């Protein structure tokens, strides 16, 4: 089943209080305005969500955008990213990494529906403003200028046109200037463009300037075709990889961390493990971060430590996985683990969460890809704690997407270390196999 992911990270979820303080996002606070699960309140979009569940698997995301968090999505819906100064707004804002992830998602064939509003510097006028600074930066990257100072007629619902549909348009914004050649008008009224749809790579971006046109109050307003318009739009946004994908984009990420100190694993030694990695400092920890170049792979090239077709009906499965290699160019050892299998049916698919934890008491420095002569002089590798998590979706015996995450904590007994008597290092790696359009 095609999967719609609704952002609830850059847009606060509703507070579900519908009395003295309309905490779902009324005109008093900004909490959860246009969010999907406030049931009947007119500012929500629960009627739309109920309709979409007939043909889509609808879920929401409480994570920033990345190749990992968007891996299983077909369509990403971003409803009115919160303006950070308002009471109840999300604590998070779109940054360049989130924008890169959205554009990467579209480049491989995914679709994004961005719903925004006008932006008014008036504290007495509903305070439904969106984060125009960050959204504006995203749209400019895609060749579109949005007019943040315009608001349509606040005394009536405008009959905007989209093909044969007449769409009730509330107090919304508009495009400024011309659209790029790879974009077309989606909503217009009297020479103004209230929404557009743009080809981005193998995917699409659709933008509407009034998030409220899908809210419960306008979704079925007499005389307008909002319900039919948005249903048709989701059909147009359904990507080519909504069926079983024939190829995947592979993204891989790595991070090593250590609380370095002069009496053990010092900063210079730690940095020498991965000379080409990005070095970052976070309080008393030092981090080495690097990504692998994205690759296009066939389904048979997906690297899982188990046969996903054998997961059905299982509660546990035994696997052999390699340790995270700390030293560059070194082959790590392997460890045996028992993983727990959790399955959930989602439409015509089964999503699996396969995870496990293992404490290794006999691992060597060589097992984790380090020089025994160098690190053995610092202390004894006393234990390595490992956690792995795999998430994947299977339809008709074939893989739709998968994410693989592994984290390890390495405990080196060193009495010279003033913090607990151990040098502690952390290693992690993650891989996303995301469907790609042909």
N, C-alpha and C positions, 0 to 999 in steps of 0.2 A: 504494500500500500504506500502510495506517495506520502512523504512526510513534510508537514509544515512545522517549522520551529518559530515560536513567537518570543521575541526578546523581552525578558523581564529582569535584565541586569542594568541596562541603561534607562530603564523605565520602572518605577516602583510598583510592586504588586499591591493590590488593594488591601486596605485595613479591615474591610468587612464590617465597619460600624456605620449604620444607616439611621442615626437618630440626631442627637444634638449637633454632632460634628460629622459631616458627611465624609468619612474617612476613605471612601472608595474613590474619591477624586472629584468632588463637586466643586462648588465655587468658593469653598473656604480653605481647603488644602489641596495639594497636588498629588496626594497619594493614590496611585493606581488609576488615574484617569485614562480611559480607553483600554483598560486591561481586560483580559478575557473572562475572568472568573468571578465577577461581582454579581452574577446572576441577572437581576432585573433592573438595576439602577440605569436610568437613561444614558449615563455617560459611559457605560461599559459596552463591550462588543460581544456579549455572550450569545446573542441571537445568531450572529455570523459564525461563531465557533460551533454552535449546535448544527448549523447547516453544513459546515465544512466536514464534520465528522462522518457524513454519509460517504464521502469519497476519499478522505485524507486521514492520516494519522496525525493528530494535532497535539503538540506538546509545547512546553515553554522552556527557555534556557535561562539559568541564573549564573552564567559564566560570560566572561569577555569573549569576543569573537577571535577564533583561531582556527587553524586547520583541524585541530582536535575537536573543538566544540561544534564545528559545522560539518563534520565528517559525514554524519548520517542524514543531513538535511537535504531536501529537494528545493524547498522554498523557505527563505528566511523573511519573516515579517518584523519590521522595526517600527513600532508605533510611538511616534512623538517622543524622541529621546528627551529626558527631563532637563529643564533649565535648572542649573544647580543651586540657584539662590532661593528657590521657593521652598516653603515648609513642606516636608514630606517627600522631597525630590530624592532620586537615587543619588548615592554618594559617588557614583562613577560617571565618567565622561568618555566618549569615544576618543581614542588617541590614534596615532599613526599606525600602530600595530593592528588595531581593530579595523581600520580602513583598509590596510593591506590584505587582511584576512577576507574581508567582504569582497574586495576586487578579485582576489585569488579564487574565491568561491565562484564568482560569476565567470571568471576566465575559463574554469574547467567545466562550466555548463550550468551552474546553479542560478537561481533567480532570487532577487531581493525585492520586496515591496516595502517602500519607505513611506510612511504616512506622517505628515507634519502639519503645522498650522501657520497662521500668521504670527508675527512677533511684535508685541506691543509693550512699550516701556510705560505701562499704566498699571499701577497696583490695584486699581478699582475695577478692572475689566477682566474678570474671570481668571486671570493668571494661568492661562492654558499654554503659555509660551513654550517653544521647544529650544533645544540647545543650538541656536542658529550659528554660533561661531564654529562649532565642530561639524555640524551638518553642512554648512556652507563650504567649509574646506573640502569635505568629501565630494560635493557636487562640482566644485571647481576643478578637482582632479579629473572629473569625467566630462569637462567641457560645458558645464551648465552653471549659469548665474541665477540664484534665487533672490527674489525681492523681499528682504526681511521687514520692510517698513510698510508693506501693503496689507490691507485687510479688506475683504469683500464686504458688501453691504450688510451692516449689522441689524438691519430692520426687517430683512426677509431672507428666505431661502432662495438662492439663485438657481435657475433651471439650466445648469451646465449640460453640454452635449458631449456624448461619446458614441460615435456611430449612430445607431438607431435608439440609443438609450438617452433618456432625460434624467440627469443625476442631480439630486438635491444637494446643493453645495452651501455649507454653512459659512461661518466667519473664517475664511481661509486665505492662503497666500497665492502667489503666482510666480511664473518664470519671468526673469528679467532678460530682455533681449531675445536673440535667436537661439534655437536649439542646434546642437551639432548635427552633422549630416547623418550620423548613425542613430538618430533619435527621431521620434514622431510624436505628435500631439496625442494625448490621451483624453484630456478634458479641456473644453474651451467654452468661452462665453464672451460675446461681443468683442472679438479680437484678442482676448487675453487667454493665456495658456495656464490652466489651473493644475494640469498634470501631464506627465509624459511617460513614454516607455522607450528605453534605450538599449541597444545591443552592446554588451560588454563582453569581449572575448566570445566564447561559445554560449554565454548566458545572457540574462536580461536584468535590467533595473527598471522598476516602475515606481513613479513618485506621484502621490496625490497630495495636494496642499491643504486638505481639510481632513484631519484624522477622524473628525466627528461624523463624516458621511457614512461610516460603517457602524456608528454607535447605535445602541438600541433605539434611541429616539428617532434617528433619520433612516435607519435601515429599511423600515417598511412604511415610511411617511406617505400618506395618500398623494397620488399624482406624480410620484417619482419612481424611477427604476433602479434604485440603489442596490437592491438585492440581486437583480439580474445582472447589473453591471459588474459587481464585485465577483459574482460567480463566473462570469465570462472571463474576467481578468485573471483569476486563478487558473483557469483552463489555458489561457495564453501563456502563463508563466510556468506551466508544468514543464520541467526540463526533459531533454532527450534521455537522460540516464535514470528516469523514474522507473523504468523496467530493469531487468537484470543487466548490469553493466558489463560491457565486453572488455573494458580496460579501467585501470585505476591510476590515480596520482598518488605516489608514495612520498610522504613527508616524514623526515626523521629529525629528532632533536635530542640534545645531550647536555648534561650539566654535572659538574663535579664541584663539591664544596668542602671546605675545611676550615676549622678554627685554628689557624696556624699559630705557632709560637717558636721562639728561638731554641728551646730545649728539646725539640722533637722535629715535627714536620714543619719546617720554616716556609715562609712565603716564597722564597726563591726556588726551593725544591718543589713545592706544590705547583708553581707556575710552569716548571720545566716538564710537567706531565703532558701538557697539551700546549705547546708554544704558539700555535696558531689560533687558539680560542680567545674569545672576548673575556677580559678580566674585569670583575666587578667586586665591589666591597659593600658588605651589608653588616653593619655593627661589627661583631668580632669574627664573622665568617667572611671567607674569600671564595669567589665563585669563578669557574671557568665554564663558559657557555658557547656552544657551537651547533650549527645546523648542517645537515647534509643537503646538497642540491636536490630539488624535486626530480623524481623520475616517473616515467610512465611505464606501468607494468601490466602484464597479463594476469588473469585470475590465478593461473598455475604458479605464478611467481610470488604470491603472497606468503610471507613467512610467519606461520603460526606453529607453536610447538605441539599441536594436536590436530586431528582431522575434525573440522567443524561439522562434517556430516555425521560423525559418531556421537555428537553431544546429545541428541534427542533421547529423552528418558533417563539421562545420567544425572546423578547428584554429585559425583566426584570423578576425577580423572587424573591419572598420573602422567607427569611430563618431565622432560629433561630440558633445562634452560641454561644458557651460559651466564656466568657472572658478568656484571658490568665491568668492562676493562678500564682500569684507571690510567694505565700507561699507553701512550700512543704506539701503534704498530705492534702490539703484543696480543697474542691469542689467549683469551681467558679460559679457565676451566669451566666445568659444568656442575650443576647440582640437580638432584632429584627432588621433585616437589609433588605434593598432592593438592590439586586445585578443587575448589567448590564450584558447582555449576548451578546457576540460577537462570531460569527461562521464563519469558513473558510473551504471550501471544499478543501481537499488535496487528489487527486486521489479518491479511494473508501472509504475514511474516512472523518469525520468531526472533526475538532479541535475546541474546545471551549475555550474562555477566559472569565471567569465569575468573576466579581470583584465589589467591592463596598466600600464606606466609610461612617462611622456613627460617629457622635459626641454625646456622652452620658453625659448629665448634671446632672443626678440624681443617678449615680452609687455610691455604698457604698464601704467601705474598704472590707467588707465581700464578695461583688460581685467579687472582684479581688483576693480573697484568702488571705487576710491579717487580722491581729488581730485589731479590732476596738479600743480596749483599748490602745494598744501600739501606733498605727499610728494616731488615733484620737487626741492624745495629741500633736502630732507634727504639725498638721494642718488639714485643710478641703480638702477632695478630691473633687476638683471643677469640673473636667471633665475628660473623658476618650475618646480619639480619636482612632478609629479602622479602619484598612484597611484589607481587605481579597482579595486574588487572587487565583483562581483555574484555572488550565490548564489541559485539558484532551482530549483524542481522542476516538471517538466512531465509530465502524464499525459494520454494520448490527445489530444495536441496542445493541451492547455489548462493554464493556470498554476495551481499549487496554492499557492505562496508565493514570496516573493522578498525579498532584502535587498540594499540598494545602499549602498556606502560609498565615499567619496572623500576623499582627503587631499592637501594641497598645502603645500609649503615655499617661502616667498618670500624671496629673497636680495636685499637692498638694500645696494649698495656704499656704505659710509660709513666713511671713514678715522678718524672721531672715536670710533667704537665700539671700546672696548678689547678686546672679545672677537672675535678673528679679522678685524676690520675690516669687518664686515657687521652690519646690523640684520637679524634673522631673525624672521619671523612664520610661524605655522602656522595653516592653516584646514582644518577637516574638517566633513563633514556625513554623516549616515546616515539611511536611510529603510528601514523595515520594512513590507512588505505582508503582513499576517497574516490567515489565513482566519478568518471569523467565522460563527457559527451563525445561521441565519435566525430 
